[in-house]
Amino acid sequence: MDDMLETMYAAPGVGLAAPQVGVTRRVVVVDCARADEEPRPIRMANPELLTVSEDEAINEEGCLSLPSHYADVIRPAGAKILYLDETGVSRVIKTEGLLATCIQHEIDHLNGILFVDHISALKRNMIFKKMVKAKRERHLESAD
């Protein structure tokens, strides 16, 4: 999990799921500490949403899998998560705000869901078109 943390910090990001780096395990790492704070990494194996709040929050999300693309996503404002920590101890954490959003986002990755799956088809298609255009431009630049 420490390799995942290094990759996440280098990106820079606040969360990373094992499938994003080609590891087929149900593992995520998150750290929502601000730049001026000490790191507070959380390592989670087999995270599971136990409950989510009825209240919703809209936050701009991005993803290391879709670099430079962002969209507003509606998610539960809080969540209670069961997971195994890095020592194998079962833990439950109650979250809200950015941490709740981040953990829900990473659990989605474990289930094959990206943040763009939570937005309208129109917005999703705009992001995909931008990605295709950027890929085409990179290809043309490398051909020169």
BELMO-V181309 format. One record per run of one state. SS is the DSSP state (a for helix, b for strand, c for the rest). FROM is the first residue (numbers start at 1). TO is the last residue. If there is no record, write none. Layout:
SS & FROM & TO
SS & FROM & TO
This chain:
c & 1 & 1
a & 2 & 11
c & 12 & 14
b & 15 & 17
a & 18 & 21
c & 22 & 26
b & 27 & 30
c & 31 & 41
b & 42 & 52
c & 53 & 55
b & 56 & 63
c & 64 & 65
b & 66 & 76
c & 77 & 77
b & 78 & 84
c & 85 & 89
b & 90 & 96
a & 97 & 110
c & 111 & 114
a & 115 & 118
c & 119 & 120
a & 121 & 143
c & 144 & 144
